Amino acid sequence: MNRLISIATTTFISFIFFTGCSTNGTQAVTQETQAKPVVNETPEYYNFRPTLEHEYGYTHAVKIGNHIKISGAVSMDDKGTLVAPGDLEQQMKNCYSDLEKILAHYGCNFDNVYSENIFTTDMAGFIKVAGTRNSIYKKQFPTGNWIEVKGLALEGQLIEIDMEALKTIR
């Protein structure tokens, strides 16, 4: 009998604990939670600079279902030449320009981004120009990391940005 009471008490406490965080259905629902996810689970690969990506051995982006993972964008032209050497802010703007095009390929924009990682060889310099991101993320900043590294793929490269986005149908 004591075991039965113990199980009933544990079940009741678990029920209260897991439903206690609820606001009895009065919780605000955002557009994102109302949006319907894309159903296709087949990976959709996208090569932004196909020749370079093949040469270096990576794909710039892949979408699986409604999740999009974008490899690190760098400030380079279509031939793989670094653009704006020594200018961290311009390199960052060039990265975001490419990322915007990749997001647009999937019908998304920066509002869809939920995670962003920034790798830089100059954290102090990045902190000085980080406010530039206010023109990119107008609604909400994504989660992510800012990481100072010893070096990046291209000589003179100061920054690389990767991200993940969630595509929804409205």
Beta strands, then each sheet from edge to edge (+ up, - down):
strand 1: 36-37
strand 2: 44-46
strand 3: 61-64
strand 4: 67-73
strand 5: 113-120
strand 6: 143-148
strand 7: 159-166
strand 8: 168-169
sheet 1: 1+ 8-
sheet 2: 2+ 3- 4+ 7- 5+ 6+
end
